[in-house]
C-alpha cells in the first residue's frame, strides 16, 4: 500500500471514529451538562427521559362519558345514552380551483351535494328526498359561512389573505352504517384529497317508552356554556324527574392513545384507559304497571271527549305505591290541551288539590290513635238535630257543614262508609290545635316527599291556620272542621299516598323512587326505610281498614258503590273485601295562571289491595272545571281500582323481565342471568381516533 | 480476505437496516389495518344500537296497537269498498 493511500484510509476511518465520540459528547452535554431537562418555548422544563419521548410520540383523544341509564325495577331501560357520531369535515380548497375562482363555487356545490347524498345513503331511511334537500341546504349554508364565500370575487385567483380551508359540521347523531361508510369514503379520497372527516363521539338520549315516562323519568336539555379557555361547551343536564339526579351526570372522560402518520392519520390505537361508564339508576317503577296507569288515567280523563262534550277533566294524576317499602311503582299524569309533554307539569307531585274526603280515614285514624275517638260511639250526624246545632253551628262558622245525603246516627265506621262531613267534623273537633299540627306533621302534609324531584309542590295548610293570633274558637269553627274533611289544605297525589303509607306502616315511612345505583359495575342498594316508628296500634289500622273496605261495596250509602257496580258489570269481580278505599269530592276555588280565579271540582280516590292485608295503594285525582256531577267514586275510583287489579294480576304472574338490555354507550347487552356484562375490558368504550369530545363544539 | 469480510459486514449492516425498515413498515401497515377494523367494529356497534332501539320501539304494545288499528282501518275500508 502506498503511503498516500494509507493516509487517506486513516483519515476516512479517523473521521468515522469521530462520530461515536461526537454522539457520546452530545449525550454528555444533554444528560449531564443540561442536567436532564430542556426548556419549552414558554419556559416550562421538559425532562429528558424515555417517558417524555414516548409521551410526545403518542397522541391522546378523549372518550366522553355517557349520561347514566335509568331502568325500571325489572331492568327494562327507561332512559339511556346511545352512542352516535358527530361528523365534522376539514376541507382545503384545491390548487386548481384556487387558481380559477370561476371553478370554486361549482366545486363547493358538488361537494355539498355529495355530502348530502352520503347523509341519506341508507335506503331504509324514510323521506330521503326531503332529508336530502334539507341536508343540502344546511351544508351549503355551513360551507358558505366557513369559507366566507360571499367575500370571494367571482373570478380570478384566490385572495392571499382569504382562508383556504373550511371546517364545518356535517351532521350530528350519525348512527347508520351505510351513512358512516358513505362519509368515510370521502376521507382523503382520490376525488377529494384535501378533505378529511372527523368522527367524534356523541350521544343521543333515548327513551324507549317515552309516552309512558315523560314526567317521572323526565328529560334533558342542552345548554351552551363558555369554557375558561375561550371555547364553548355544550352541556347536557337533566331538568326534571329522575333525569335531574346528579348521579346521572357524565363522569370523568376516558382516554385513548394513538400514533399518527405524516398526514396526521391515526394508525394505531391503544386500549381505552379509564373507560367511562355511566351510572345505572334502578328506579322503583314497574314499566308494565306504569303502562297500565297511563292507560287507565288517560282513558278516564278523555272519556268526556267522546261522550260528554266539554265535561271532562282538566288534569289527572294517578300513582301506585307498594306499602311495605314505599316504592312508587307507577305515576301517571294527564293534562287537557295540546301543550308539549315536556311543558306540562307532572301532576302526581306538582299539581296541588284540596284532598276532600279522602283524608277522613287519616283524621279518624289519628283521632283513634291519640284517644280522642271511641270507635264504638255513635255520632248524630243529622244537621237538623241538636248535636249539630250545639257543637258545630254554635261555633259561628260562616259556611254550614253539609252531607250529600242525610245521615243519622253513625259510628266512626259509618262516618267513613257514608263519608259524612258532619261526622268527620264532630270527630275533628275532638282534636286540639297542637294535635292538628301534629296530624299535619305526622302525615307529612305540606312537607317535601324527600325524593329530590325538582319543581315539587308541597302544599299544606293555609298559612294562617295555626297562627298564634287566631283564637281557639275561630280555629275550631273554621280550620278544625275544614281539616276534618280535607279542606283548607292542599296536597299532591304522592303526598296523599305517603300519608296513607304512614298510617299503615308508621309515621316515619317515606316513599322511595330509587332502589339502587350501579356505579362502576358495583350495585349499591338504596334500602327502604326500616325504622318507621312511631306506628299506629294494629287495632287502629284494622278499624280504618275495615271501614275503607266497606266503602267499596254495594251498600246504598257507600260512596264506592259505583266503582263496585262498574267492575262487577265489566269483569264480574266483586270488589267488596278485595279492595278498600275512600272517595273524595271537593269544590275549590283555584287561581289560574292568568291571575283569575275559577271553581274546580276535584274527584279523588285512595284505594288499597288486598283489603284484609293492604299491599298496594293507589291514589287518583281528576280535576275538572265543570262543577256539577263530578264525583270521586265515579271518576277517580275506576282508574285506581283497575290499576290495583292489574297490579294483583301482574304479581300473580312471574315478573316480566326484559332480558335484552340497552345501556349507555349504544351497547346492546344481552343479559342472561348470571352473566356479568361489566367485566373489566368488556366496556367497549373506544372508537375511532382523531376526534375530540363531541359535546365540545367550536 | 479482510476486504471480503469488510464487504460482507457492510452488506449485513445494509441488510439489517433494510430489514428493520421493512419490518417497521409492516408493523405500521398492520397497525393501520387493526385500527380500521377497530373503527369498523365501532361503526357496527352504533348501527346495532340504533337497530336495537328501532326494534324495541316497533314491538312496544303501543306501537303494535297502533299497527293493529291501522290494519283494522284498512280492512274496514277494503270491505266497505267491496260492498259499494
Interface residues (C-beta under 8 A of the other chain):
Chain A: X82 X83 X84 X85 X174 X175 X176 X177 X180 X181 X184 X199 X206 X208 X209 X211 X258 X259 X261 X266 X267 X268 X269 X291 X660 X662 X666 X667 X668 X684 X686 X687 X688 X689
Chain B: X28 X31 X32 X34 X35 X38 X39 X42 X43 X44 X45 X46 X47 X48 X49 X50 X52 X53 X56 X57 X60 X61 X62
